């Protein structure tokens, strides 16, 4: 991954609805994107982007800081934080003791083991909450799967498969549950109209808009958890 202090490569994206050339920094990945209308000159756009080096560097400097899984690091977890405590004589498997994650084994595999533990925790919790909301909504969910998408926290297919980001376990419970309710509600309404949002609010028992606001403000920071750059 490119250092933020080094010139960043530019990804070119032609968008059918773009009306002007613009630069965008993806807050989840740090990628620099040059967005062009379908018929815009690529050469002219690249020359324009080359003149924006100072703006790109300043925008990338404002990205959330990476939070690698290292001994002593604190991991966001369900609204709180867990401290990674590595000991050479401890078992390889991760064990939670209060607000600490105890883990041994080779240090160079620590991040993989912490990630595996978080994914396992996420899957168990998301399965339980999906079942809970599906029962409330009177719907069925065919399958639940985990991934690490950068563009969305969950998705629901017309066949009833719901896919979640494992990073939901890093969020406060109120926010995560609203995301789960959102995807389950798509088993009834495959749109984002008023009836859909009313169902999400009913499933979570509160205004889910508070969770959406939290995600807009804090969501991008979670994509930098477990990353070193």
C-alpha positions in Angstrom: 0.0 0.0 0.0 1.3 3.5 -0.9 2.6 5.7 1.9 0.5 8.9 2.3 3.7 11.0 2.0 4.4 9.5 -1.5 2.7 10.6 -4.7 -0.5 8.5 -4.9 -1.5 6.7 -8.1 -4.7 8.0 -9.7 -7.5 5.6 -10.6 -9.5 6.9 -13.6 -13.3 6.4 -13.5 -15.6 7.4 -16.3 -19.1 7.9 -14.9 -22.1 8.1 -17.2 -23.7 10.9 -15.0 -20.6 12.9 -14.4 -20.9 16.5 -15.7 -17.4 17.7 -14.9 -13.9 16.4 -14.2 -13.3 16.0 -10.4 -11.0 14.4 -8.0 -12.1 12.3 -5.0 -10.3 10.6 -2.2 -12.0 7.4 -1.0 -12.1 7.7 2.8 -12.2 3.9 3.2 -9.2 3.1 1.1 -7.3 6.3 0.5 -7.5 5.7 -3.2 -7.3 8.9 -5.4 -10.0 8.8 -8.1 -10.2 11.0 -11.1 -13.9 11.0 -12.2 -14.6 11.9 -15.8 -17.7 12.4 -18.0 -18.0 9.8 -20.7 -16.5 11.9 -23.5 -14.0 14.0 -21.5 -10.4 14.1 -22.7 -8.3 11.8 -20.5 -5.1 13.6 -21.4 -6.5 17.0 -20.4 -7.9 15.5 -17.2 -4.6 13.9 -16.2 -2.8 17.2 -16.8 -5.3 19.0 -14.6 -5.0 16.3 -11.9 -1.2 16.6 -12.0 -1.6 20.2 -11.0 -3.6 19.2 -7.9 -0.7 17.4 -6.1 -0.8 19.7 -3.1 -4.6 19.3 -2.7 -4.3 15.5 -3.0 -1.5 15.4 -0.3 -3.6 17.6 2.0 -6.7 15.5 1.5 -4.9 12.2 2.1 -3.3 13.7 5.3 -6.8 14.1 6.7 -7.6 10.4 6.3 -8.3 8.4 9.5 -5.0 7.0 10.9 -4.3 3.3 10.5 -4.8 1.2 13.6 -2.8 -2.0 13.1 -3.3 -5.0 15.4 -0.1 -4.8 17.5 0.6 -5.6 21.1 -0.8 -2.9 23.3 -3.2 -1.6 20.6 -6.8 -1.0 21.4 -9.5 -2.4 19.1 -13.0 -0.9 18.9 -15.5 -3.5 19.9 -19.3 -3.0 20.3 -19.0 0.5 21.5 -16.0 0.0 23.8 -12.4 -1.1 23.3 -10.3 -4.2 23.8 -6.6 -4.1 24.4 -4.4 -6.6 22.6 -2.2 -8.4 25.1 0.4 -10.6 23.4 2.6 -12.9 25.4 5.1 -15.4 23.9 4.0 -18.1 26.4 0.3 -17.6 25.9 -1.8 -20.0 23.7 -2.0 -19.1 20.0 -5.8 -18.9 20.1 -7.3 -15.5 21.1 -9.1 -15.4 24.5 -11.0 -12.5 25.9 -10.5 -11.7 29.5 -12.6 -8.6 30.4 -11.4 -5.8 28.2 -8.3 -7.6 27.1 -7.6 -10.0 24.2 -4.9 -12.5 25.3 -3.0 -14.1 22.5 0.4 -15.8 22.1 2.1 -17.6 19.2 4.4 -16.0 16.6 4.2 -12.2 16.6 4.1 -12.0 12.9 0.8 -13.9 12.8 -0.9 -11.8 15.6 -2.9 -9.6 13.2 -4.3 -12.6 11.4 -5.4 -14.3 14.7 -7.0 -11.1 16.0 -8.9 -10.6 12.7 -10.1 -14.3 12.8 -11.4 -13.8 16.3 -13.3 -10.7 15.4 -14.8 -12.3 12.3 -16.0 -15.2 14.4 -17.5 -12.9 17.0 -19.2 -10.9 14.3 -20.6 -14.0 12.5 -22.2 -15.4 15.7 -23.7 -12.1 16.7 -25.0 -11.2 13.2 -26.6 -14.6 12.8 -28.4 -14.2 16.1 -29.6 -10.6 15.4 -30.6 -11.5 11.8 -32.7 -14.3 13.1 -34.2 -12.0 15.7 -35.2 -9.3 13.2 -36.4 -11.8 10.6 -38.8 -13.3 13.2 -40.1 -9.8 14.0 -40.5 -9.0 10.3 -42.1 -12.3 9.4 -39.5 -13.1 6.8 -36.9 -15.7 6.1 -33.3 -15.2 5.3 -31.7 -17.9 3.1 -28.1 -17.4 4.0 -25.7 -15.1 6.0 -22.2 -14.4 4.9 -19.3 -12.2 5.9 -16.9 -10.2 3.8 -14.8 -7.0 4.0 -16.4 -4.7 1.4 -15.3 -1.0 1.3 -18.5 0.5 -0.2 -21.2 -0.9 2.0 -21.9 -2.5 5.4 -24.4 -5.0 4.2 -26.4 -6.2 1.2 -29.4 -8.3 0.6 -30.1 -10.2 -2.6 -33.5 -11.0 -4.0 -32.9 -14.6 -3.1 -32.6 -13.8 0.5 -28.9 -14.0 1.0 -27.6 -11.2 3.3 -23.9 -10.3 3.3 -22.4 -8.3 6.1 -19.0 -6.6 6.7 -17.3 -8.2 9.6 -16.4 -4.7 10.7 -19.9 -4.3 12.1 -18.5 -5.9 15.3 -16.4 -2.8 15.7 -19.5 -0.5 15.9 -21.6 0.3 18.9 -24.5 -2.1 19.3 -27.1 0.5 18.4 -25.4 1.1 15.0 -24.8 -2.5 14.2 -28.4 -3.6 15.0 -29.7 -0.8 12.8 -27.6 -2.1 9.9 -28.9 -5.6 10.5 -32.5 -4.4 10.6 -31.8 -2.4 7.4 -30.8 -5.6 5.5 -33.6 -7.7 6.9 -36.1 -5.0 6.0 -35.0 -5.5 2.4 -36.6 -8.9 2.5 -39.9 -7.0 2.5 -39.1 -3.8 0.6 -36.3 -3.8 -2.0 -36.2 0.0 -2.0 -35.4 2.9 0.4 -38.8 4.5 0.4 -40.8 5.7 3.5 -42.4 2.3 4.1 -38.9 0.7 4.2 -37.5 3.2 6.7 -40.6 2.8 8.8 -40.1 -0.9 9.0 -36.4 -0.5 9.9 -37.4 1.9 12.8 -40.0 -0.7 13.9 -37.6 -3.5 13.9 -35.0 -1.7 16.0 -37.5 0.1 18.2 -36.0 3.5 17.6 -35.2 6.1 15.0 -32.5 4.4 12.8 -31.5 7.8 11.5 -29.2 8.1 14.6 -27.3 5.1 13.4 -27.1 6.4 9.9 -25.7 9.7 11.2 -23.0 7.7 13.2 -22.0 5.9 10.1 -21.6 9.0 8.1 -19.4 10.6 10.8 -17.4 7.6 12.0 -17.9 4.8 9.5 -14.8 5.4 7.4 -12.5 5.1 10.4 -13.5 1.5 10.9 -11.9 0.6 7.5 -8.5 1.6 8.9 -8.8 -0.8 11.9 -6.3 -3.6 11.5 -4.4 -1.8 8.8 -0.8 -0.6 9.0 -1.0 2.0 6.2 
